[in-house]
Amino acid sequence: MTGAALSIIVPVLNEAAAIEAALAALAQYRIRGVEVIVVDGGSVDATPNLARPFADRIIVAARGRALQMNAGAAAARGEILLFLHADTRLPENADVLISDALARTGRVWGRFDIRIDDGLALALVAEMMNVRSRLTGIATGDQAIFMTRAAFESAAGFPPIALMEDIAFSAALKRIGPPVRLRAKVTTSSRRWRQNGIARTIFLMWRLRLAYFAGADPAQLAQRYGYASADR
């Protein structure tokens, strides 16, 4: 893959402890011409400076994951966009897997299966997430959603909401067409699950998701999830 056909967009906020390792894992893609864009939401630590040697561009955007990802997409040169959380790692040759899958199927968006990096209980949680996505066609940001630029624009980008922006965006993409499911797994950090407790996190996320689909205000859901106004 050459000529920045793929752009990887990484929204960050106060990730100084992990950003170097996260971006170093993308070095193989940059060598092959993939563009890596880091979009900072106003970190008060050293995140932007630490990220600079490992990225093609560092952008500062209004705080909020959806706003940051939209800003990254606007700046990206690639015709395929991949949105990657800072605590998620791609499998080997993810760029090739994406381009081949889109070309082979004729579809315009997709996601990876996921694993969580710690323990049998979290392995079961990850498999439940994969099954849910297969059944619903809806993806979460942890699954490294990717799409063509045309599909991103047709779906009008991520809605500027405080929580569930990934759910809303993948639902909009689903209206364009079904997703490609890549069986190769991204690996995401267990830090959220361990910090809040596995059972509590599962219960909370299902409650928030049901509330969202029932029409609850995403800003209020974000507060219930534990995000302060400056957290995303």
N, C-alpha and C positions, 0 to 999 in steps of 0.2 A: 504494500500500500504506500503510495507516494503522493506528494503534492498536498499534504494535509487533507486527504480525503476524509479522514476521521479527526474530529476534535473531541478531546476529553475535557469536560468542564467540572471543576472541583470547587464547590462552595465551602468556605471555611469561616470559622469564627473562634479565635483563641485556641488554636490547635498546635501551639508551639511544641508541646511535648511529643507530638506524633507526626507532624507534617513532613519532616525530612524523610523519615522511613516510608511514609505513604507515597511521596512523590518519587523517591528513589526507585520504588517498585515499578514506576512507569517509564524508566529510562529505556528499556528495550523498545518501547513503542516510539519514543522520540527519535531513536536511531533510525527507525523505519519511516520517518516522516510524519508521524502522528503529532498533532498539535495538542499541547497540554496548557490549559488556561486555568489559573487559580483566581477565584473571585472572593475577595475578602469583604466581610460585612462590617468592618470597623473594629478589628481585633485591638485589644489593649495590651497584648503581649507581643512577642517577636515573630509572630506567624508570617507576616509578609516578607520580612528580611530573610528568614530561614527558608522560605519557599522559593525565593528568587532564582537561585542557581539551578533549580530543578524544573523550572517551568518556562514555557515560551513567552507567556504574558502573565502579569499580575494586574488584576483590575480591582479597584475599590468601588463597591456598589452600596446602595441603600441596604440596611440590615434586614434580613429575612431570606430564608432559603430560596423561596420562589423568585423573589426579586433578583437575588444574586445569580441564580441559574439563568434567568431571562437575560440578564446583562451579559453573562458569558456567551450565551447563544448569539446575541447581537454582535459580539466582537469576533466570533469564531469564523475561520475560513473554510472549515470542512463542510462537505455535503452530507456527512453523517455525524450526528451529535450523540455523545455518550455522557450521561450525567452520573458522576461517581462521588459518593460520600467519602470523606477523608478517612474514615475508619473501615473502609471496604477495599479489598484487594481483588484485582481481576485474575482470572485463570491465565495460563500460558496461551499466547497467540490469540488473545481476545479480539484483536483487530481483524485478523483473518477470519475467525469464526463469525464475526458480525457481518463482514462484507460478503462472505460466501453464503451465509444464510439468507440475507436479504435478496441477493441475486438469484439464488436457487428457488426461493419460494415466491418471489415477486411481492412480498409484503413490505411494509414501510416502517415497521417498528417492532420492538421486541424487548426481551429481558432475559436475564440469566436465572437459573436455579441458584439457591443460596445455601451456604453452610454457616454456622456460627462457631466461633473458634474455641469453644470450651465445653466439654462434658457431654454425657449421654443425654441428659435432660434437654439441653439446648439443641442437640442433634435432632431430637424429636420435634422440638419447636420449629426448627428450620424446615423439616420435612412437611409439617403441617402448613407452613407458609407456601411451600412449593405446590402442594396439592390444592390449596385454596386458589392460588394464581392460575393453575391449570383449569380449574372448574369455572372460575369467574372471568378469566381474561383480564383481570386487574392486577397491576404490579405495584410494588412499593419502591421507594427510592433506594432501599438497601439492595435491591435486585439489579441495580445498574441499568436503568432504562435507557434504551437507545432508539433513535429514529432518524429518518431522512430529514434534511432541513425543510423540505416541502411539507412533510407531515407535521413537523413542529409548528410551522406557520399556519397550516390548516387548522390545527388544534388550538391556535392562538396562544401558545406557550403555557407556562405554569400560571394558574390563577393566583393573584396576589393575596393569599389568605395565610393565616398564621399556623395552620396545621392541616394535614390531609391534602396538601397541594399535589402530592404524588398520586393519590387516589383519584382526585378530580381530573388531573391531567391524563392519566392512563385511561380513565373512562372516556375522555374526549377523543383520545387516539383510537380507542376500541370502536367508536362510531365511524371512524375512517376505515378500519379493517382490523382483523384479528392479529394478535401479536405472534411473533416468532418466539418460541421457547428454546433457549439454549441449555442443554443438559449440563454443559460444563459449568462449574459452580464458582461464583464469587464467594469470598470468605469475609464475613463481617465480624466486627469486634463484639465480644460479649459484655462490654463495659456497661451498657444501659441495663441489661438484664441483671447483671450481678449487683449493680448499684441499688436498684429498686426491688430486687427479688424476682425470681422467675415467675412464680404463680401470680404475684401482684401485678407484674408488667403485662402478662397475658390477659388477665381479667380487665385491667385498666384499658388496654388497647381495644379489646372487643367492646367495652362500654362506650369508648370514645367513637369508635367506628359506627356503632349502631346509632349513637346520638347524631353523628354527622349526617348519616343517611336519612335520619328523621328531621333534619333541617336545623340542627343546632348551630349557633354562631361559632365558626372555627377559632376566633380569638378567645372565646370563653373555654373552648375545648383545649386550647394550648395552655391556658392557665391551669386547668385541671390536670393536664399532663405533667405540669411542673416547669413550663417555660415561663420565665419572667419576660417582660417586654423586650429586654435586650438580649435574649438568649439565642435568637435565630437570625 
